[in-house]
Amino acid sequence: MSSPLEDVSVGMEEEDQRPLNRALLHRSATTNASQVAMVGSNPCPIESLDYEMIENELFDQNWRTRRKADQVRYVVLKWTFCFAIGILTGIVGFFINLAVENVAGFKHQAVSALMDSASYWTAFWVFAGCNLALLLLASSITAFLSPAAGGSGIPEVKAYLNGVDAPNIFSLRTLAVKVVGNIAAVSSSLHVGKAGPMVHTGACIAAIFGQGGSRKYGLTCRWLRYFKNDRDRRDLVTIGAGAGVAAAFRAPVGGVLFALESLSSWWRSALIWRSFFTTAVVAVVLRLFIELCGTGRCGMFGRGGLIMYDVSTVFDDLMTYHLKDIPTVILIGVTGALLGGLYNFLMIKVLRLYNAINERGGAHKLLLAATVSIVTSCCVFGLPWLAPCRPCPTTGPLSSPDGTCHALNRFRRFHCPKGHYNDLASLFLNINDDAIRNLYSTGTNDVYHPVSMVIFFVASYALGVLSYGVVAPSGLFVPIILTGATYGRLVAMLLGGRSGLDHGLVAILGSASFLGGTLRMTVSVCVIILELTNNLLLLPLVMLVLLISKTVADSFNSSIYDLILRLKGLPHLDGHAEPYMRQLAVGDVVAGPLRSFGGVEKVGNVVHTLRTTGHHAFPVVDEPPFSPAPVLYGLVLRAHLLVLLKKREFLVAPERCPKEYVAERFQAEDFDKRGSGKQDTIADVVLSPEEMEMYVDLHPFTNTSPYTVVETMSLAKALVLFREVGLRHLLVVPKACDRSPVVGILTRHDFMPEHILELHPVLLRSRWKRLRWQRGAMAKYFRSLIVWVANSG
């Protein structure tokens, strides 16, 4: 149905709109129209999830026959799964930390031994060779075994919880590659973290529980079928993602809030309680393993450990702050916002370039990974030569009674004489966790040279941008924390005596501001920072710096995860309706032609429609003799039609079958939703010519109460209904009674801005945008400022 808005002349604006319009058309054609998006590191077909409760004769009968014991089993299973998810996520999180500590620890120990013997070139080749081998291992298994394991996985998890499914994003192979690849990538000195992959790992563990067993391996149980639906799987994935954050940071409350603020599109109080229980289990499991490794049985792990930066046990007086320190906090917040906005901008530019390279095949993916690894090794090993040797501290928390400071996870001697250390090597030649621990240490204002901080900040910022797009499991959270802590210390050094804040405290505030400027999260990041540092005294300052950094950064661009979502082409529905949607009715965006079935349909017609269309649902319209006039009976799913065709329970004549006939030949289990990314196809159905001439009664299998909207409803109002209820299909019915009982079906694609603006390009000028600085506006304001200053002079 065309809109009168399409007839409006755009006049002089046509030339300005053309480039943007072409970009929108290109993106629509490559992602949304074709239903293909980048999942991990490869383009994959995607489809929407359906959280709607289906009500038909067969399912209603199944619910009526359920006993009280079935309901008790369902509740017990949900809590049992939460407990198991917490146990397994905690074990996997500990294993990843243990492996990274030992692999990277042995590598750094070997390099340090060679440096002590003055074998500098040998040390470099060992260091670069180990890094290259580890990263190629991570990239190879990701590129050739499970491309869905690439990246952090947070954009894919966020899209899934918004209602977008893709093949293999939560498979057992993806889980294995994610764990092994993340260990190798983080151990390779690549500037990536393990927090993002841990979110994906926890979601994978939870999704495996939600598969309802496996027929392939004979792991089936009648009780498990309760979870063969998108609603329960969504809840489990949400819980698993929160458990992953708790395992990465030992932050149980932060994990729950991270899933609530950043990932989930639907939330309820019962889910909070189960998620909190799961993260508490994770915290207990990690604590047990940490105590076990406290005796030194875990190799290098006992010297580093999980990410935990306790800054409250010593020098509590250094954690004090006063009203005069507020300007410093504001400066850090604004700086973090500016750096975060630029970081997001550069990251997307680099990811576009990397995607163009990765599309050429596996060899180019490995070549890109090797190039980044070599550049990283040269920077990490070469830049410490620019730093001067500094004598070991004799006082403070980092002093040693023997006058040396060459502990493996604290200071690096590098090329310096005994009793001295290289501050840049102490940051570069450590895993990110230990480098952050060094920067967060209180009472260390004189440990690092300002020039070293500048060098490390520039290198950390640049390597963070260049490292993420490599085809390997990698996260953004920890590198952002490290970069923010660096410029926080740098700001404290530049202020000098004008600020009474300890440099370790300012480093924590720098991390919080950079997180707010890039990730654009406030509550969850605040709690995670507090749980990481184990210091509630920081709460007011962390809150203030996060609010400032997020507010300012939102004036430039979106969060990094939202930008990556759009870059990947994942059709994520935002929580707001853009104002131009209020100018359109749902009838203005409904696309045809509409395919529908009768209540009793010929088998050949059903097969032909399924073969010639890719639609996942079809209206069922009763016509005489089954009703006096055409009337919408409901909506039947493609998956259910395939089940009916495979069972071959057809009718010779076009008549309705009795309820007893359906109850004897079908069970509700036959129509359970298969696992993520798994589905039957019409190619699997082979029927004889005689069967094609028979009939099938669709009434018992049709959802008789689908959500419907009238064609005159505004698109903005329909979007709210579609997203809040978690629909996959929304039927559009006519305003008048003398027309066909159904006008069309709205799907996720119909609400995407690219599709709407392609149909109505005149709305390009009125498209809603956040208040953001544009280059033209900034140049205008800058010229006005110069003129005002000149006139004032």
N, C-alpha and C positions, 0 to 999 in steps of 0.2 A: 504494500500500500504506500503510495507516494505521499509526501508531505508538501503542503503549499509553500513551506519554507524553501524548497528546492528551486522554486521559480523566481526567487529574489535575485536581482542582479547584484553582482559583487563589484562591478565597475572597476575602479582603479586599484582595488585590493587584489585583483586576480593575480597579478605578477608576484605580489608578496606571498600569496598563499601557495603558489605552485610548488616550490621546493619542499615545504612542510607536507603538502598533500602527497607528493610523490613518496616521501619517506614513510608516511602513514600507510599508503597503499602497499608499499613494498613489505612493510612489517606484517600487515594484515595478511598478505598473500603467503608469507613464509611461515608464520607461526599460528595465527588464530584460524584462518580459513582452512588450512591444511591440517590443523590439530596436531602439529609437531612442535616440539620445544627442545631446548638443550637440557638434558638431564645428566648431571655429572659432567662428562666431557664429550658426549655424543648426542646428536639429535635423535629423539625417540618419539613415537606416537604417544599422545596423551589422551585421557578422557576424564570426564567429570565423575565424581562420586555422588551417591544418592543417599541422603540421610532421611528421606521421607518414610514414614510408616505406611506400608502397603496394606490396604484393607480389601480383601476379597473373600469369596466363599471358602476357599481352601484354607487360607491363613486364619480366618475367623474360627473355623472349626478346630484348627490346631491349638489356638489360644484357649478355647473352651475346654479342651481335653487336658490341659496342663494342670497338674496337681500342686498342692502346697509344697510338696517335697521338691518339685522341679524349680520352684521359685527360690527355695533355700539353697539348692545346689548352685543356682546361677549367682546368687550373692556371695556364697562361699568361694566360688571359682574366681570371681572378680578380685576379692581380697587375696586369694592365693596367688593369682597372677601378679598382683602388685608386689607381694612379698618376693616372689621368684625374680621379677624384673629388677628389684632393688639388689638382691643377692648377686645376680649375674652381672649387672652393670657395675656394681662395686668391684667385683673380681676382675672384670675386663679393664676397668679404669686403673686399678692397682697394677695389673700386668703391663699395661702400656707405659705407665710411669716407671715401673721397675726395668722394663726393657730399654727405654730411652736413657735412663740414668746409667745403666751398665754399658750399653753400646757406645753412647757418646762419651762416657767416662773413660773407657778403655782407649778410645781413640785419642782423647785429649791427654791421657796419661802417656801414651806412646809418643805423641808430639812433644810433650814437655820433656821427656827423657832425651829425645834427640836434640832439643834446643839446649838443654843443660850441657850436652857434650859438644856444642858448637857446630852440629851438623845441620845448618840452617836450610840448605837446599833439600836435603833428604827429608827433613821435617815437613817442608812445604809439599813435596811430592807425595809423601804419605798422607798428609792432611787432605790435599786435593783429591788424591786417588780414592781414599775412603769415602769422601763426600760424593764423588761422582758415582761410585759403585752403589752406594746406598740410595741415591736419588734415582738412578737408572732402574734399580730393583723396584722402587715404589712406582715409578712411571710405567714400567713394563707390565707389571701385574694389573695396574689400573687400566691401561690402554687396551690390553689384549684379553684380560679375564673378566673385568667388571668396570666398564666406563662409568657406570652410575655411582661408583665410589669416589670419583674425582671431586676435588674441591672440599669445602667444609661440609656440604650436605644440608646446611641450615636453610638455604633458599628452597630446596626440594621438600624438606620437612614442613616449612611454612606453607608452601603451595599445597601439599597434601592435606594439611589441617584446614586449608581454605576450601578444599573440595576438588583438587586436581590429582589424578592418579597417573602413574607412569610405570612401565614394566621394570621389574627388578630393582627398584629403589630400596626395597627392604628385604631382599632375598638373603639367603644364608651365604651365598658367594659374595655378595656385596659386603656383608658384615665381616667376613674373613679378610677380604682385600682391604677393607677400611682399616682394620686393626693393624695388619702387617704393614700396609703401605704408610700409615701414619707414623708408626714406629721408625721406619726407614727414613721417611722424609724429615721428621723432626731431628733425628740423629745425624742427618747429613749436613748440619749447620745451615740449612735453608732457613730463611727468616719467616717461618710459619709456626703455628701453634697446634696444640692437640685438643683444645677446648671445643672448637667447632665440630671436628670429626667425632668427638665423644658424644655430642648431641645426636648426630646421625647414628652413631653406634647404639646408644640407648634406645632410639626410635626403632632401629632394626630388631633389637632383642624383643621389644614389646610387640612389634608387628608380627614376629614369628609366633608368639603366643596367640595372637589374634587370627591366625590362619585356620583355626578349627581342626588341627591335625593334618595328617598327610596320607592320602590314599596310596601314593606311590610307594611309601615305605611302611605301609600298614599301621600307621600311628593314628588311628581314628577311634573316637569314642562318642557315644551319643550325647554326653554332656557338653563336649566341645562345640557342637553345632550351634549352641546358643550364641557364639561369637562370630558366626558367619554372616555378618552384616557390617555395613560401613560405619554405623553409629558406634558400636562397641570397639571396632578397630581404631576409630578416630580417638576415642578416649584412651585406649592403651598406648597409642603412639604419643599422645600428649604427655602421659605419665612417663613414658620412656625417655622423651626428650628432656623433661625436667630432671630425671634421674641422671642423664648424661652430664648436665651442667653441675649437678651436685658431686658427681664423681670427678669431674675435671678440676673443680675449685674447692672441694670439701665445703660446699656452701648449700646446705639443704634448703634453707628458706629462699636463698637466691635462685636456686633451681626452679622452685615452684613459681616464683615471680617472673623469672625469665620466660617460662612457658606461657604464662598468662599475658605478659606485656608484649612479647616479641613474636611468638609463634602462633598461638591459638586464635582462631576466629570465633569459636563458640566455647563458652565456659559456664559452669554452674557450681554450686556450693559442694555438691557431692564429689565432684571431680577434684576440687581443692583438697578435700580431706584425704582422698585416696592418693593423690600426688604427694601430699606432705608425708604420708605414711611411707611411701616408696623412697623418697629422698632421705628420710630418717634411717631407713634400713641401709641405704648406701653409706651414710655417714658412720653407722656402727660397723659395717664391714670394713671400711677403710681404716677406722681406728684400730680394729683388731689386727689388721695386717701391718700397720705402722708399728704397733707394739711388738709384733713378731720380728720385724726387721730392726728394731732398736738394739738388738744384741749383735748386730753386724753380720747376720746370716744372709743378707741380700746383696752382697757385693757393694758396688758404688751407691746403692740406693740409700744406705744408712747415712751417707754424707750429704745427700741432697733432699730427697723425699718429694712428697706431693707438694703442689703449689700451696704454700702457706707462709705468709710473711708476718710473723709475730713481732709487732713493734711496740708491744705494751709491757713486756716483762722487765725491760731495763730502760732507764732514763724516762720515766713517766713525766718528769718536769719539762722535757723537751716537747711534749705533746700539747703544751698550753698555747693559747693564742688570745689576742686582745682585739679590741675594736679597731685599733690602728692597722691591723693586718687585713681588714676587709678589702681595701683597694688592691692589695696583692692578689687576693682570691679572685676578685673581679677580673683583674688582668689575666690571670691564668685561665679563667673561663672563656674570655673573649679570644685569647690566643688559641686555645684548644678548638674553638668553633671555627676560626679561620683556617687553621691547619687541617681540621677534620673535613671541612668542605672541599679544600684543595685536594686532600687525600682521596676522597670519593671521586672527584672529577678525574684525577690522573688514573685511578684504578680502573675506571670504566674504559678510558682510552686504551690502556694497556691490554685489558681483557678483550676488547674488540680486535686488536692486533693479534693477540695470541689465538683467538678463535679462528681467524683467517689462516694462521699457520697450521693449527691443529686439524683443520678441515682437509688438509692435503694428505693425511694418512698417518699411520703409526710411526713411520720413520721420521717424519717431521716432528711428531710429538716428542720422540726421544731426543732428536737433535736440539729442540728447544730446551728440554730439560737439561741436557748436557751443557748447553751454552750458559744457562742461568746458574748451574752449579759451578762452572769454572769461574764466572764473574764473581759469584759470591765467595768462593774460596780465595780468590786474589784479593778481594776487599778485606775479608776477615783476617787473612794472614798478613797482608801487606800494610794496612793502615796502622797497626800498632807500632811499626817502625818509626812513625812520625811522632810518637809520644816520648817524652823524656822519662828517664828512670827516676823513681821517687823512693826515698828511704821508707822502710816499713814503720808504721805508727808505733810509738812507744807508750801511748796512753789511749784510753777510750776502749770501746767494746771490741775493736778489731786488733788490739795489741796482743802480742804473744810474749810469754815469759822468756823465751830464748832469743828474742830480738829478730826473729824471722816471721814472715807472713806468707809463706808459699803453700798454704792449704789448697787442696785441689779445687774446691768449689768457692774459694774466696778471692785470693790474689794470684796473679800469674807473674812469674819472674821473667819469662820470655827471654830476651837477650841481656837482661840486666844482671849486674853482679849480685852476689849473695847479700842479703839484708836490704835489697831494693825490690821494687815491683813496677810493672808496667800497667798503668790504670786502664789503657785502652785494651790491652790483651786480657785484662781481668774481666772485661765486658764482652769482647768479641769471642774469645776462646773459652766460653762457658755456654752451657745450654741456657735458653732464655729464662728459665725459672730461677737459676742461680744468679744471672745478671740482674734480674728484677730484685731479688733478695738483697743484692749488694747496694742497689740504688735506694731501696727503701730503708736501709739501716740508719738508725738515728745516731747522733753524735759523731758523724763522719763528714763534717762540713769541709775539712781540709784534705780529704782522701783523693779527690778527683780534680784535675786541672781544668780550667774553663775551656781551653783549646781542645782538650780531649773530649769534653762534653759536646762541643760544636761538631767535631768530626764524627763522633758516634751518633749524634742525632741526625745529621745529614745522611750518613750511611744507613742507619736503621730505617729512616723514612723512605729512602729510595729503594732499599732492598725489600721492604714490606710491600711496596707497590709492584715491584718486578717479580716477586716470588709466587704470589698467590695464583696466577693463571696457569702454572705448570700442571700437567696432567698427573696429579698425585693427590692423595688425601691431605688436605692442609687447612689450617684455620687462621682466622684473622684476630681473634680476641687477644691472645698473648702477645703477638708483635705490637698491637696497638697499645697495650698496657706498658710494654717496654719503651716504645717511642715516647709515649706521654710522660713516663717517669723521667726520661732523659731531659726533655725540654723543661720539665718542672724543676729539676735540679739546676738547669742552666739559667732559668729565670731567677731562682734564688741566688745564684752566684752573681748575676748582673745587678741585682738589687743591693747586694752586700749588706751593710749595716742598716740600710733603710727598712729592712724587714727583720723582725725578731723571730720568724718561723724557722724551725730546723729544716735543713735541706732534705732530709728523709721524708718529713711531713709534706713539704712542697712537691716532692716527687710523687707521692700518693695522689695529691690533688691534681698534678699534671696528668696522671693516668686517667683519673676520673673525667677530666675535661676533654681529653682526646677521645675517650670512649663515648662521651656524650656528643662530641662533634662528628663522629663517624657512624656509630650505631644508632644514635638518637633515642637511647633508652635512658630512663631516669630511675625509677623505683628499683628495678631489678639490679641495675649496675650499682646503685648506692648500697644495697644490701650485700651484694657480692664483694664489693670493696671492703665493707666493714667486716665481713666474715673472713676475708683473706688476711686482713691486718690484725684481726682480733682486738679492735680498739673502737669502743663506742664514742670516745671523745671526739672522733673525727666527724661524727654524723652531721652537725650543722654546716661545717665547711664543705663536705662532700655534696650535701644537698644543694647548697648555694652554687657551687661550681658546675654541677650537672644541669641545673635549671638555666644558668646563663649560657653554657656552651650549646645546649640543645636549641634554645630559643634563637640564638644568633645564627647557628648553622642552618636551621630550617629556612632562613632567608635566602640561601644559596642553592641547595639541592636536597634531595631526599636521602634517607639512610642508605648505607652501602648495601644492605640486604634487599631493600626495595629496588635499588638500581640494578642489582644483579638479577633479580626476578624479571624485570622488564627486558634486560639484555638477553636472558635465556628464552624469552618468549612465553613464560609461564603465565597463563591467564588468571592472575590474582585479582579478586574482587575487593576493592577497598571498602572501608566501613562508611564512607560518606558518598552521597550522591552529588555529582557535579551540577551546578545550577542550570546548565543548558539542558539537562535531562528533564527539567520541569517544563520546558517548552515543547516537549514531545510526548505523545501518547504511545502506549505499547504497540498500537496498530501501525505506527510510523516505522517501526524497526523489524516487524515480523516479516521474515523472508519465506518465500514459497518455492516450489509447490508443496502443498500439504498432502501427505499420504495418510490415509485412514483405513480401517477395516470395519466390516460389519460384525455384529455380535456372533453370527455364525458365518464363517468365511471359507471359501474354497481353498484347499491346500495349495494348489498351484499358484493362486494369487499371493498367498503368504510367502511362498518360496521366491517368487519373482520379485516381490517388493524387497525382501531381505537381500537378494542378490544385487539389485540395482540401486540400493540406497545404503548409506551408512548410518542412518538414524537409529537411535537407541530406544525410542519409545514411539508408539503410534496411538492416536485416538481411536476408540471403539465407538461407533455410532450405530445405534439400533434403528432399523427402518422396518416398515411393514413387511411381513406380518408380525414381527416381534414387538412392535410398538405402533400406535396410531399414526405417529408422525416421526420424522427423524429427530432423535434425541441423543445427547451425549451420554453414553453409558459409563465411560471411564477411560483409563489409559493402560495399555499393556506394554510390557517391556520386551525388548528384543531378546534378552537372555531367556525370558520365560517362553517366548515363542520357539526358540531353538530347543528347549527341553521338550515342548509338546511335539515338535517334529521328530525328534530322536526317539520318543516313546511310541510313535505311530499309533496312537489311540484315536483313530479317525472315525467319522460317521459316514454312512452311505448316503443319507438324505440330509438336507439342510434343516435340522431341528435341534432344539435344546436338549441336552442330556440331563437326566435326573441327578440329584445330589448323591444318591447312593452309588451311581456309576462313577462319579468323580472320586468319592471316598475310597472305593475299592481299588482304583487303578493309580491314584496319585497320593503322594505324601508331601508335606511341607518341606521335608528335607531335600526333595528333588530340586527345589527352586532356591536353595541356599546360595548366597553370593560366594563365588570362588575367591581365591586369594588375590592379593594385589598384583595387577598386571596379567592375570590369567583369565581367559575367557574362551568360550566356544565360538566357532565361526560357522557360517552357513556352508562353507566348503566341506565341513565334516558330515553334512546331512546328504544322504543318497536315498532317493525315493524312486519307486517304480512309476511308470505312466498311469497305472490304475490308481495308485495312491494319490497322485497329483490331481485326479478328478474327484476325490472324496472331499469331505468337509470336516472342519474342526470347530468346536464350540469354545469361544473365547470368554464367555461370561464368567465361568468359575475362576478364571486366572487374571481377570482384569481388575485393576485398582479402581474401585467404584467411587472413591472420594479424593480425587487428585485436587491439588490447589489450582484454582482458576481465578482469572482477573478479567474484567470487562475491557474491551478494546479501547475505551476512552480514558482508562486510568493513566496517570502520568507515569513516565518511565522511572522517575526518581522514586515514586512510591512502590512501584513493582520491584525495583532493585532492593529496597529495604526488606520487603517480604522474601524475596529470593535468597538473599544472603543470610538473614537472621534465622530462617527456618532450615537452611541448608538444602535447597532444592537442586535438582538436576533438570527438571522440566516444569514449566509453568504454562498451563493451558490458557489461551486467550479466547474468550467467548464473545459473540456479537452483542451490540447494544439493542438491536432490533430482533424481534422474534420471527420475522419472515425470511431469515437467512439461514445458511448452514449453521448447525449448532456449535461449530468450532471454527475459529478464524485461523489459528496457527498455534505454534508452540514456541515459547521463549526458552532459550538455553543460555549458558554462561557466555557464549560467544556474542549473543545479541546485546549484552550489557557492556562489552568492552569498548572503550572510547574510540579505538581505531575503526571498529565496525560502524559505530554511530556516525563518526565524522566522515567516513567514506560515503555513507548514504546521504548525509546532509553537510556538505563541505562549507556551507554558509555559516555554520556554527563554529568554525575554526576561530573566528575573531572573538566570539563570546565564551570560548572555553574557559572554565574556571581554573585558576592557578593560584598557588600560594603566593604570598607577598615575597617575591624574590628579586634580587638585584640583577638587572640585565646590563649588558655591556654598554648599550646606548644610553640608558638612564645614568649609569655610573659616570660615563664621559661628560654628560650634561651637568651633573651635579659637581663634578671636578672643575669644569670650566667656570661654573658659577662661583665656586669657592675661590678660584684664582682671581676672578674679577673683583669679588668682594674684598679680598686681601689687598689687591692693588689700589682700590678706591680708598680703603681705610688708611693705607700708607700715605 
